[in-house]
Amino acid sequence: MHDSPAPALASHPSQRESSRGRLADARSGLLASAALAVVATLLGRLVPIVGAPVFAIVGGILVVLRRPLPASWRPGVHVAAKTILQGSIVVLGTALSFRQVLATGAASLPVMVGSLSVALAGAALLGRALGIDRDLRTLIGVGTGICGASAIAATDAVIDAPEADVTYAVATIFLFNVAAVLSFPTLGRLMHMSSTSFGLWAGTAVNDMSSVVAAASIFGHGATSSAVVVKLTRTLMIIPITLAIALWRARHDVTPGRSLLGHVRRTFPTFIAWFLLATTLNTLGLVPRVTHVALADLAQFMITMALGAIGLSTRVRDIVRAGMRPLALGAVLWILVGSVSLGLQTLTGAHG
């Protein structure tokens, strides 16, 4: 009888060893993802038109093509692909301000809202017509309509899409980012656009910030500041869009017999609340301006690390199976958003 507690007491060391083992496993995957992000960041600085996130996700795929992902890496890679991803969106919020929406002026907001609406509606309707999976068409839509890799990352944190879908969406957005950088400045000059008008066009129709800056800089220095402000305001659209997606999914995925409100409480992505808090603190001036650049760099590194982890988790055969239809969707959306942005500038008198 006196010996009965012994098995319970003896189990404690093994439990501690198991916990340490899981921590070590997570550490391996996290370190691998971080190392990939460091290399991708350096390459992104050398070739900014490509950008660190693309280098990271492609690098991750190349690693697993050469050698399958070690089992010991998987826990940490999963943490990087999900938890670090959500954290990156929160940090991104510290560099954004609700004042930026007002700073762009009432004239530019219809252009941004209109082009975003076209991207999301087009992704839903055309994507369904092309037979593209719901998650993939959603990611391509938000990536085209909002802000490229950052919007894809934020949306993936809500819908938990398959790694192959995230990879394909980022690759599609990257391809048309490059096309925009190469074609927009020339088209802008042919249309005799002003710096303000071109900045609004680039800010609403080009996806990642690096590509927006590149296109505006090629057109002319005066267009850059306008493009950046519009792009930052467009980035804030992550808030309502991800919330709407979360609520929409909750409405459709609710289990019969359970309340919608209860399902929303259980499935609500808490990182969005933290993102809103971070943006509110910055709007109130509680985040020192001197830290903005460092925080933006940290957010970019975290996104790069998360996308590198997604690359490490990607099964290439799933991408091959998707075929060319998602790429066709990305092309159509890119043309639609660029055209609608120009049309709305003319209609609203925001073309300057």
C-alpha positions in Angstrom: 0.0 0.0 0.0 2.8 2.4 0.8 4.3 1.8 -2.6 1.3 2.8 -4.5 2.3 6.5 -5.1 5.6 5.4 -6.6 4.5 5.1 -10.2 3.0 8.6 -10.1 6.2 10.0 -8.6 8.3 8.2 -11.1 6.4 9.6 -14.0 7.4 13.2 -13.2 10.9 13.0 -14.6 9.7 11.4 -17.8 7.0 14.1 -18.1 9.7 16.8 -17.7 11.9 15.0 -20.3 8.9 14.8 -22.7 8.3 18.5 -22.3 11.9 19.3 -22.9 11.9 17.0 -25.9 8.9 18.8 -27.4 10.5 22.2 -26.7 13.7 21.0 -28.4 11.7 19.8 -31.4 9.9 23.1 -31.7 13.3 24.9 -31.4 14.7 23.0 -34.3 11.9 24.0 -36.7 11.8 27.6 -35.4 15.6 27.9 -35.9 15.3 26.5 -39.4 12.5 28.9 -40.3 14.5 31.8 -38.8 17.6 30.9 -40.7 15.7 30.7 -43.9 14.2 34.2 -43.1 17.6 35.7 -42.6 18.9 34.5 -45.9 15.6 35.6 -47.7 15.9 39.0 -46.1 19.4 39.5 -47.3 18.4 38.4 -50.8 15.3 40.6 -50.7 17.5 43.6 -50.1 19.7 42.7 -53.0 16.7 42.2 -55.3 13.8 44.3 -53.8 11.6 43.7 -56.8 11.3 40.1 -55.7 11.2 40.7 -51.9 12.1 38.6 -48.9 8.7 36.8 -48.6 9.0 35.3 -52.1 12.6 34.3 -51.5 11.6 32.6 -48.2 8.7 30.6 -49.6 10.6 29.5 -52.7 13.6 28.7 -50.5 11.5 26.6 -48.2 10.1 24.6 -51.2 13.6 24.1 -52.6 14.8 22.7 -49.2 12.1 20.1 -49.0 12.5 19.2 -52.7 16.1 18.4 -52.0 15.3 16.6 -48.7 12.0 15.8 -47.0 11.2 17.9 -43.9 12.7 16.2 -40.8 10.0 15.0 -38.4 11.8 16.9 -35.6 11.3 20.2 -37.5 7.6 19.9 -37.9 6.4 21.3 -34.5 8.5 24.4 -34.8 7.7 24.9 -38.4 4.0 24.7 -37.5 4.5 27.4 -34.8 6.3 29.6 -37.3 3.7 29.2 -39.9 0.8 29.9 -37.6 1.7 31.7 -34.3 4.6 33.8 -35.7 2.3 34.6 -38.7 -0.4 35.9 -36.4 2.1 37.8 -34.3 3.5 39.5 -37.4 0.1 41.0 -38.2 -0.1 42.5 -34.7 3.4 44.1 -35.0 2.3 45.4 -38.4 -0.5 47.3 -36.7 2.0 49.3 -34.6 3.1 51.1 -37.8 -0.4 51.9 -39.0 -2.7 54.7 -38.1 -6.4 55.3 -38.6 -5.4 58.9 -39.3 -3.8 57.7 -42.6 -7.3 57.0 -43.9 -8.3 60.6 -43.4 -5.0 61.8 -44.7 -5.6 60.3 -48.1 -8.7 62.4 -48.5 -12.3 61.6 -49.4 -11.5 61.6 -53.1 -9.1 58.7 -53.0 -11.2 56.4 -50.7 -13.8 55.6 -53.4 -11.0 54.5 -55.7 -9.5 52.2 -53.0 -12.9 50.7 -51.9 -14.0 50.3 -55.5 -10.8 48.5 -56.6 -10.9 46.3 -53.5 -14.6 45.4 -54.1 -13.8 44.4 -57.7 -10.9 42.2 -56.5 -12.9 40.4 -53.9 -16.1 40.0 -56.0 -14.1 38.9 -59.0 -12.2 36.4 -57.0 -15.4 34.9 -55.7 -17.3 34.8 -59.0 -14.5 34.0 -61.4 -12.7 31.7 -59.0 -15.9 29.7 -58.6 -16.5 29.6 -62.4 -12.9 28.4 -62.9 -13.4 25.7 -60.3 -10.8 27.0 -57.9 -11.0 26.0 -54.3 -12.6 28.5 -51.9 -9.4 29.1 -49.8 -7.2 29.7 -52.8 -9.5 32.1 -54.6 -10.0 34.0 -51.3 -6.2 34.3 -50.8 -5.7 35.5 -54.4 -8.5 38.0 -54.1 -7.3 39.6 -50.8 -3.7 39.5 -52.1 -4.7 41.4 -55.2 -7.1 43.8 -53.5 -5.3 44.7 -50.3 -1.6 44.3 -49.9 -0.1 41.1 -51.4 1.8 38.8 -49.0 0.8 40.7 -45.9 -2.9 40.3 -46.7 -2.5 36.7 -47.7 -0.7 36.1 -44.4 -3.5 37.8 -42.4 -6.2 35.9 -44.2 -4.4 32.6 -43.8 -4.2 33.2 -40.1 -8.0 33.4 -40.1 -9.0 30.6 -42.5 -6.0 28.2 -42.0 -5.6 27.5 -45.7 -3.5 24.5 -47.0 0.2 25.4 -47.4 0.0 24.8 -51.1 -2.8 27.4 -51.5 -0.7 30.0 -49.6 2.3 29.2 -51.8 0.4 29.5 -55.0 -1.3 32.7 -54.0 2.0 34.4 -53.0 3.6 33.2 -56.3 0.7 34.6 -58.3 0.8 37.9 -56.6 4.6 38.2 -57.0 4.3 37.5 -60.8 1.9 40.4 -61.3 3.8 42.7 -58.9 6.8 42.3 -61.3 4.5 42.9 -64.3 3.2 46.1 -62.6 6.6 47.5 -61.8 7.7 46.9 -65.4 4.6 48.2 -67.1 2.9 50.8 -64.9 5.5 53.7 -65.2 5.5 53.5 -69.0 1.7 53.3 -69.1 1.5 56.2 -66.7 3.7 58.4 -68.9 1.8 57.4 -72.0 -1.4 58.5 -70.3 0.3 61.8 -69.2 -0.6 61.1 -65.5 0.4 63.5 -62.8 2.6 62.4 -59.9 -0.5 62.4 -57.5 -2.6 60.4 -60.0 0.1 57.8 -60.6 0.7 57.5 -56.9 -3.0 56.8 -56.4 -3.0 54.3 -59.2 0.1 52.5 -58.0 -1.1 52.6 -54.4 -4.4 50.9 -55.3 -3.4 48.6 -58.1 0.1 47.3 -57.1 0.2 44.8 -54.3 3.3 44.6 -52.0 4.8 47.8 -50.6 8.2 47.2 -52.1 6.7 47.0 -55.6 4.5 50.1 -55.0 7.6 52.1 -54.1 9.6 50.6 -57.0 6.9 51.5 -59.6 6.3 55.0 -58.1 10.1 55.7 -58.0 10.6 54.7 -61.6 7.7 57.1 -62.6 9.1 60.0 -60.7 10.1 60.9 -57.1 7.0 63.0 -56.6 4.7 60.0 -57.0 6.4 58.0 -54.2 5.0 59.8 -51.2 1.5 59.8 -52.5 1.7 56.1 -53.4 3.0 55.1 -50.0 0.2 56.9 -48.1 -2.4 55.3 -50.3 -0.8 51.9 -49.9 -0.7 52.2 -46.1 -4.3 53.2 -46.0 -5.1 50.2 -48.2 -3.3 48.0 -45.8 -5.7 49.0 -43.1 -8.4 47.3 -45.1 -7.0 44.0 -43.6 -9.1 44.8 -40.5 -12.6 44.8 -41.9 -11.9 42.2 -44.6 -10.4 39.6 -42.2 -13.2 40.2 -39.7 -15.8 39.8 -42.5 -14.2 36.6 -43.6 -14.1 35.2 -40.1 -17.8 36.1 -39.5 -18.8 34.7 -42.9 -17.0 31.4 -42.2 -18.5 31.2 -38.8 -22.0 31.7 -40.2 -21.6 28.9 -42.7 -19.6 26.5 -40.5 -21.8 26.7 -37.4 -22.9 23.3 -36.1 -26.7 22.8 -36.2 -28.2 23.3 -32.7 -25.5 25.7 -31.6 -25.8 29.5 -31.6 -24.0 31.6 -34.2 -22.8 34.0 -31.4 -21.3 31.1 -29.5 -19.5 29.8 -32.6 -18.1 33.3 -33.4 -16.7 33.6 -29.8 -15.0 30.2 -30.2 -13.6 30.9 -33.6 -12.9 34.6 -33.5 -9.2 35.2 -34.4 -7.9 36.9 -31.3 -4.9 38.3 -33.2 -7.2 40.7 -35.0 -8.2 42.2 -31.7 -4.5 42.7 -30.8 -4.0 44.1 -34.3 -6.8 46.6 -33.7 -5.3 47.5 -30.3 -1.8 48.0 -31.8 -3.2 50.3 -34.5 -5.3 52.2 -32.0 -2.2 52.8 -29.7 -0.3 54.1 -32.7 -3.2 56.3 -33.7 -3.2 57.8 -30.2 0.5 58.5 -30.5 1.5 55.9 -27.8 3.9 54.1 -30.1 7.0 56.3 -30.5 7.6 57.4 -34.0 11.3 56.5 -33.7 10.3 52.9 -33.4 8.1 52.7 -36.5 10.8 51.7 -38.9 12.2 49.0 -36.6 8.7 47.6 -35.9 7.8 47.6 -39.6 11.1 45.7 -40.3 10.3 43.2 -37.5 6.8 42.6 -38.9 8.3 42.0 -42.3 10.9 39.6 -40.9 8.2 37.7 -39.0 6.1 37.4 -42.2 9.1 36.2 -44.1 9.8 33.7 -41.4 6.2 32.4 -41.4 6.1 32.2 -45.2 9.4 30.4 -45.2 7.9 27.9 -42.8 4.9 27.5 -45.1 7.3 26.8 -47.9 9.0 24.1 -45.8 5.5 22.5 -45.3 4.4 22.7 -48.9 3.8 19.6 -51.0 4.7 20.6 -54.6 2.4 18.0 -56.1 -0.5 19.9 -54.6 0.6 23.0 -56.5 1.0 21.1 -59.7 -2.4 19.6 -59.3 -4.0 23.1 -59.1 -2.8 23.8 -62.7 -2.9 27.2 -64.5 -6.4 28.2 -63.5 -5.3 30.2 -60.3 -2.7 32.0 -62.4 -5.4 32.9 -64.9 -7.6 34.2 -62.1 -4.7 36.4 -60.8 -4.1 37.8 -64.3 -7.8 38.7 -64.7 -8.0 40.3 -61.3 -4.8 42.3 -61.8 -6.2 43.8 -65.1 -9.6 44.5 -63.5 -8.2 46.2 -60.5 -5.8 48.4 -62.5 -8.6 49.3 -65.0 -11.2 50.1 -62.3 -8.7 52.2 -60.3 -8.1 54.4 -63.4 -11.8 54.5 -64.2 -12.8 55.6 -60.7 -10.1 58.2 -60.7 -11.7 59.8 -63.7 -15.2 59.5 -62.4 -14.5 60.9 -59.0 -12.0 63.6 -60.2 -9.2 62.1 -58.1 -6.9 61.9 -61.1 -5.4 65.2 -60.5 
